Amino acid sequence: MKAKLFAFGLCAFLMSIGLQAQESFKDQVNVGTIMTIGEPSGSDFKYVNVPKKNFIIKKGGIANLSSIHYNAVEVTDIKTNKQGATEVRFKKVDGKKFFNAYRTLTADLNGAVNNGELLLTAGNKKEMSK
């Protein structure tokens, strides 16, 4: 009985350490912050909400997912959803559309930054123009 209780306590402790390791980036990102889209850890983006290929094609776009890798983007809106996750909406800094079809995309901020799908860069648009 004591071994089971010890094992349960150890598992709970290790899980709490894992939850603490997830860093929150809400304080570092504001509207106007410049970020860079990285590469997905797998074949598709998990935390950046990229439309499915058939939707991109229906809107007359080009469904090439690698075309958005390492694009500079500007945060246009920050929201907290019902689950408590911070969601950001962003547009390309150069003013062009993603896949020649979408002006903005959204992403789960903490998940995307922790997995390298979004990369934090220096400052916001006003600071970079100085």
The 8 nearest C-alpha neighbors of each residue, nearest first, counted from 0:
[[1, 3, 2, 4, 5, 6, 7, 8],
 [0, 2, 4, 3, 5, 6, 7, 8],
 [3, 1, 5, 0, 4, 6, 7, 8],
 [4, 2, 6, 0, 5, 1, 7, 8],
 [3, 5, 1, 7, 2, 6, 8, 0],
 [4, 6, 2, 8, 3, 7, 1, 9],
 [7, 5, 3, 9, 8, 4, 2, 10],
 [8, 6, 4, 10, 9, 5, 3, 11],
 [9, 7, 5, 11, 6, 10, 4, 12],
 [8, 10, 6, 12, 7, 11, 5, 13],
 [11, 9, 7, 13, 12, 8, 14, 6],
 [10, 12, 8, 14, 9, 13, 7, 15],
 [13, 11, 9, 15, 10, 14, 8, 16],
 [14, 12, 16, 10, 15, 11, 9, 17],
 [15, 13, 17, 11, 16, 12, 10, 18],
 [14, 16, 18, 12, 17, 13, 11, 19],
 [17, 15, 19, 13, 14, 18, 12, 20],
 [18, 16, 14, 20, 15, 19, 13, 21],
 [17, 19, 15, 20, 16, 21, 14, 13],
 [18, 20, 16, 17, 21, 15, 22, 14],
 [19, 21, 17, 18, 22, 16, 15, 23],
 [22, 20, 19, 18, 23, 17, 113, 109],
 [21, 23, 20, 24, 109, 19, 113, 18],
 [22, 24, 25, 109, 21, 26, 108, 27],
 [23, 25, 27, 26, 109, 22, 28, 108],
 [24, 26, 27, 28, 23, 85, 108, 109],
 [27, 25, 24, 28, 23, 29, 22, 85],
 [28, 26, 24, 25, 29, 23, 119, 32],
 [29, 27, 25, 26, 32, 24, 30, 74],
 [30, 28, 32, 31, 27, 74, 77, 26],
 [29, 31, 74, 75, 32, 76, 77, 28],
 [32, 30, 74, 123, 73, 124, 29, 75],
 [31, 33, 123, 74, 29, 73, 30, 28],
 [32, 34, 73, 123, 72, 120, 31, 124],
 [35, 33, 119, 72, 120, 118, 71, 73],
 [34, 36, 71, 118, 70, 69, 117, 72],
 [35, 37, 117, 69, 70, 68, 116, 118],
 [38, 36, 116, 117, 69, 68, 115, 35],
 [37, 39, 116, 68, 40, 115, 36, 69],
 [40, 38, 44, 41, 116, 43, 42, 37],
 [39, 41, 38, 42, 114, 44, 115, 116],
 [42, 40, 39, 43, 44, 45, 38, 114],
 [41, 43, 39, 40, 44, 38, 45, 64],
 [44, 42, 41, 39, 45, 40, 64, 49],
 [43, 45, 39, 47, 46, 49, 42, 116],
 [44, 46, 47, 43, 39, 48, 111, 40],
 [47, 45, 111, 107, 106, 110, 44, 48],
 [48, 46, 106, 44, 49, 45, 105, 111],
 [49, 47, 106, 105, 46, 50, 104, 44],
 [48, 50, 47, 51, 104, 44, 105, 64],
 [51, 49, 54, 52, 48, 55, 53, 104],
 [50, 52, 54, 53, 55, 49, 62, 56],
 [51, 53, 55, 62, 54, 56, 50, 63],
 [52, 54, 56, 55, 51, 57, 62, 50],
 [55, 53, 57, 56, 52, 51, 50, 58],
 [54, 56, 52, 60, 58, 53, 57, 62],
 [55, 57, 59, 60, 53, 58, 54, 52],
 [58, 56, 54, 59, 55, 53, 60, 52],
 [59, 57, 55, 56, 60, 100, 54, 101],
 [60, 58, 56, 57, 100, 55, 61, 99],
 [61, 59, 100, 99, 56, 55, 98, 58],
 [60, 62, 98, 63, 56, 99, 55, 59],
 [63, 61, 52, 55, 64, 98, 60, 56],
 [62, 64, 65, 66, 61, 98, 67, 52],
 [65, 63, 66, 67, 62, 68, 98, 43],
 [64, 66, 68, 67, 63, 38, 69, 62],
 [67, 65, 64, 63, 68, 98, 70, 97],
 [66, 68, 65, 70, 64, 69, 36, 97],
 [67, 69, 65, 37, 36, 70, 66, 38],
 [70, 68, 36, 37, 35, 67, 71, 38],
 [71, 69, 36, 35, 67, 68, 72, 91],
 [72, 70, 35, 92, 34, 91, 69, 36],
 [71, 73, 91, 92, 34, 90, 33, 35],
 [74, 72, 33, 89, 90, 31, 32, 92],
 [73, 75, 89, 30, 31, 32, 88, 76],
 [74, 76, 89, 30, 88, 31, 73, 90],
 [77, 75, 88, 87, 30, 74, 78, 89],
 [76, 78, 87, 86, 88, 30, 85, 79],
 [79, 77, 86, 85, 80, 87, 76, 84],
 [78, 80, 85, 84, 83, 86, 81, 77],
 [79, 81, 83, 82, 84, 78, 85, 86],
 [82, 80, 83, 79, 84, 85, 78, 86],
 [81, 83, 80, 84, 79, 85, 86, 107],
 [84, 82, 80, 81, 79, 85, 86, 78],
 [85, 83, 79, 80, 82, 86, 107, 81],
 [86, 84, 79, 108, 78, 107, 80, 83],
 [85, 87, 107, 78, 108, 106, 77, 79],
 [88, 86, 77, 106, 105, 76, 108, 78],
 [87, 89, 105, 76, 75, 104, 74, 77],
 [88, 90, 74, 75, 73, 103, 104, 72],
 [91, 89, 103, 72, 73, 102, 92, 74],
 [90, 92, 72, 94, 93, 71, 95, 73],
 [91, 93, 72, 94, 73, 71, 90, 95],
 [92, 94, 91, 95, 71, 72, 90, 96],
 [95, 93, 91, 92, 96, 90, 102, 72],
 [96, 94, 93, 91, 97, 102, 99, 92],
 [95, 97, 102, 99, 101, 100, 98, 94],
 [96, 98, 101, 99, 100, 102, 95, 67],
 [97, 99, 61, 60, 100, 96, 62, 101],
 [100, 98, 96, 60, 97, 101, 61, 95],
 [99, 101, 60, 98, 96, 97, 58, 59],
 [102, 100, 97, 96, 103, 99, 98, 104],
 [101, 103, 96, 90, 97, 100, 104, 95],
 [104, 102, 90, 89, 101, 88, 105, 97],
 [103, 105, 89, 88, 48, 90, 49, 106],
 [106, 104, 88, 48, 87, 47, 89, 86],
 [107, 105, 47, 48, 87, 46, 86, 108],
 [106, 108, 86, 46, 110, 111, 109, 85],
 [109, 107, 111, 86, 110, 85, 106, 87],
 [108, 110, 112, 111, 23, 107, 24, 113],
 [111, 109, 113, 112, 107, 108, 46, 114],
 [110, 112, 116, 46, 117, 108, 114, 109],
 [111, 113, 117, 115, 109, 114, 110, 116],
 [112, 114, 110, 111, 115, 109, 21, 22],
 [115, 113, 111, 112, 116, 110, 40, 39],
 [116, 114, 112, 117, 113, 37, 111, 118],
 [115, 117, 37, 111, 38, 39, 114, 36],
 [118, 116, 36, 112, 111, 37, 115, 35],
 [117, 119, 35, 34, 112, 115, 36, 37],
 [118, 120, 34, 35, 117, 121, 33, 112],
 [121, 119, 34, 33, 118, 122, 35, 32],
 [122, 120, 123, 119, 33, 127, 34, 32],
 [123, 121, 126, 32, 120, 33, 127, 124],
 [122, 124, 32, 33, 31, 126, 125, 127],
 [123, 125, 127, 126, 31, 128, 33, 32],
 [126, 124, 128, 127, 123, 129, 31, 122],
 [125, 127, 123, 128, 124, 129, 122, 121],
 [126, 128, 124, 125, 129, 123, 122, 121],
 [127, 129, 125, 126, 124, 123, 122, 121],
 [128, 127, 126, 125, 124, 123, 122, 121]]
